[in-house]
Amino acid sequence: MEFKTVMEELEALGKERMKKMYMTNGAQEPLFGAATGAMKPIKRKIKINQPLAEELYATGNYDAMYFAGVIADPKAMTEADFDRWIDKAYFYMLSDYVVAVTLSESDIAQEVSDKWIESGEELKMSAGWSCYCWLLGNRKDSEFSEDKISNMLDKVKASIHEAPERTKSAMNNFVYTVGVSYKPLHEKAVETAKQIGVVEMKRDNKKSSFLNASENIQKQVDLGKLGFKRKYVRC
């Protein structure tokens, strides 16, 4: 399927209601407002196509950028490719749910995420922490260094309340994900979540969100989901 055809099909899926919802969350024009689930038939036709994904991502159109992540070939992407993608990710739904998700299926996911976490840039940091959430929630515990994840919990505890707003959310989710999906450090994550307490995330033109990793970890434990792993990361 060619680029022009994909753009036409995405545009045909656009709904004004979805467009308004995306824009409320930070999306900007151009966008069509296509529901992500409605894109699946197009995905089944294309499967994986990295050159097409690059064309779509470069448009700056939110729907096309999202779909680019769906059909990308993460193992074919280099660190420079991921850096280029994160530099164009102008709000969290791109940084955390397109770029971080795509990165999580690559062989360089931890290496790139570590650099982004140390970047000092809000959405890069958010994407780095989010990528670890996708990784921990999908890959075997044996693929991670316990010392490294432990040190990351310490970093969250020491800095989350002063972090940029979107980074706060991703860091809080990291503690939650370790507590639920990474059994070797479940107890430490539980204790870290208690020490952090409630995290206030301020949002433009909206009421603050109050994040509580401790309560959310306990809810999953009560449901018998300790050690939960996703079978797939991308849809």
C-alpha positions in Angstrom: 0.0 0.0 0.0 1.4 3.4 -1.0 1.8 6.4 1.2 -1.0 8.4 -0.5 -3.5 5.6 -0.2 -2.7 5.1 3.6 -3.2 8.9 4.2 -6.6 8.7 2.3 -7.7 5.7 4.4 -6.7 7.3 7.6 -8.5 10.5 6.7 -11.7 8.5 5.9 -11.6 7.1 9.4 -11.5 10.5 11.0 -14.2 11.5 13.4 -14.7 15.0 14.8 -15.3 13.6 18.3 -12.0 11.7 18.4 -10.2 14.7 16.9 -11.5 16.9 19.8 -10.5 14.3 22.3 -6.9 14.0 20.9 -6.6 17.8 20.9 -7.8 18.1 24.4 -4.9 15.8 25.3 -2.4 17.9 23.4 -2.6 16.9 19.8 -2.2 19.7 17.2 -3.2 20.1 13.6 -2.8 18.4 11.3 -4.8 15.3 12.4 -7.9 13.4 11.3 -9.2 11.9 14.5 -9.1 8.3 13.6 -9.7 5.8 16.4 -6.7 3.5 16.9 -8.8 0.4 16.8 -10.2 1.4 13.4 -6.7 1.3 11.9 -6.3 -2.4 12.4 -7.7 -3.4 9.0 -5.1 -1.2 7.3 -2.4 -2.7 9.5 -3.4 -6.2 8.5 -2.9 -5.2 4.8 0.5 -3.6 5.4 2.0 -5.6 8.3 5.5 -4.2 8.8 6.9 -1.6 6.4 9.7 0.7 7.8 10.1 2.9 4.8 6.4 3.7 4.8 6.5 4.2 8.6 9.2 6.8 8.1 7.1 8.6 5.5 4.1 8.7 7.7 5.9 9.8 10.8 7.5 12.7 8.9 4.1 14.2 8.0 3.6 15.6 11.5 0.0 14.4 11.3 -0.9 12.8 14.6 -2.9 9.9 13.1 -0.2 9.1 10.6 2.5 9.3 13.3 0.6 6.9 15.5 0.1 4.5 12.6 3.8 4.7 11.8 4.5 3.2 15.1 2.1 0.4 14.4 3.8 -0.7 11.2 7.4 0.2 12.1 10.2 -2.4 12.3 11.8 -1.6 15.6 14.7 -3.9 15.0 15.6 -2.1 11.8 15.7 1.3 13.6 19.0 2.8 14.8 19.5 5.0 17.8 19.6 8.0 15.4 16.2 6.9 14.1 14.7 6.8 17.5 16.3 10.1 18.4 14.7 11.6 15.3 11.3 10.2 16.3 11.4 11.5 19.9 12.5 14.9 18.7 9.3 15.1 16.6 7.1 13.8 19.4 5.6 17.0 20.6 3.2 15.6 23.3 3.0 12.6 25.6 0.7 10.5 23.5 3.5 10.4 20.9 6.4 10.2 23.2 5.0 7.5 25.6 2.6 5.6 23.4 4.2 5.7 20.0 8.0 6.2 20.3 8.5 4.5 23.7 6.3 1.5 22.6 8.2 1.2 19.3 11.5 1.4 21.1 10.5 -1.3 23.6 10.5 -3.9 20.8 14.0 -3.0 19.7 17.3 -4.6 20.8 18.7 -1.2 22.0 15.7 -0.2 24.1 17.5 0.0 27.5 20.5 1.7 26.0 18.5 4.5 24.4 16.0 4.8 27.3 18.9 5.3 29.7 20.2 8.3 27.7 16.8 9.8 27.4 16.2 9.5 31.2 19.4 11.5 31.7 18.6 14.1 29.1 16.8 16.7 31.3 14.1 17.1 28.6 10.6 16.4 29.8 9.2 14.2 27.0 12.5 12.4 26.4 12.6 11.5 30.1 9.0 10.5 30.0 9.6 8.3 27.0 12.6 6.7 28.7 10.8 5.8 31.9 7.7 4.7 29.9 9.8 2.4 27.7 11.0 0.6 30.8 7.4 0.2 31.8 6.6 -1.5 28.5 9.7 -3.6 28.8 9.1 -4.7 32.3 5.5 -5.5 31.6 6.4 -7.8 28.6 9.9 -9.3 28.9 11.2 -11.9 31.3 12.6 -10.7 34.6 15.9 -12.4 33.8 16.5 -9.8 31.0 17.0 -7.0 33.5 19.7 -6.2 36.0 18.2 -6.2 39.5 20.8 -3.7 40.7 20.0 -1.4 37.8 16.3 -1.4 38.4 16.9 -1.0 42.1 19.0 2.1 41.4 16.2 3.4 39.2 13.7 3.1 42.0 16.1 5.1 44.2 16.3 7.8 41.5 12.5 8.0 41.3 12.2 8.3 45.1 14.8 11.1 45.2 13.5 13.2 42.3 9.9 12.5 41.3 8.3 15.4 43.1 10.6 17.9 41.4 10.5 16.3 38.0 8.6 17.8 35.0 4.9 17.0 35.0 4.8 14.3 32.2 8.0 12.8 33.6 6.3 12.5 37.0 3.6 10.4 35.5 6.0 8.1 33.8 8.2 7.7 36.9 5.2 6.9 39.0 4.1 4.3 36.4 7.6 2.8 36.6 7.3 2.2 40.3 3.9 0.7 39.8 5.2 -1.5 36.9 8.1 -2.8 39.0 5.8 -3.5 41.9 3.4 -5.5 39.7 5.5 -7.0 36.8 9.1 -7.4 38.2 9.0 -9.9 41.0 12.6 -9.6 42.2 11.9 -6.0 43.4 8.2 -6.2 44.3 8.9 -5.5 48.0 11.2 -2.6 47.3 8.8 -1.1 44.8 6.0 -1.3 47.4 8.2 0.4 50.0 9.3 3.0 47.4 5.7 3.8 46.5 4.8 4.3 50.2 7.7 6.6 50.7 6.9 8.7 47.6 3.2 9.0 48.6 0.7 10.8 46.4 2.2 12.6 43.4 0.5 15.7 42.1 0.7 16.1 38.3 -0.3 19.6 37.2 -2.0 19.9 33.8 -2.6 22.9 31.5 -6.1 24.2 31.8 -7.2 21.1 33.8 -7.4 20.1 37.4 -4.3 18.3 38.7 -4.1 14.6 38.7 -3.1 12.8 41.9 -1.1 9.6 41.3 -0.8 6.9 43.9 1.4 4.0 42.9 1.0 2.3 46.3 -2.7 2.0 46.1 -2.6 0.8 42.5 0.1 -1.9 43.2 -2.1 -3.2 46.0 -5.1 -3.4 43.8 -3.3 -5.6 41.3 -1.9 -7.8 44.1 -5.4 -8.2 45.5 -6.6 -9.3 42.0 -3.8 -12.0 41.9 -1.9 -10.2 39.1 1.5 -10.1 40.7 4.0 -11.0 38.0 1.7 -10.0 35.2 3.3 -9.8 31.7 1.7 -8.6 28.5 1.9 -11.0 25.5 2.3 -8.1 23.1 3.2 -4.4 23.5 2.1 -3.0 20.2 -1.5 -3.5 19.0 
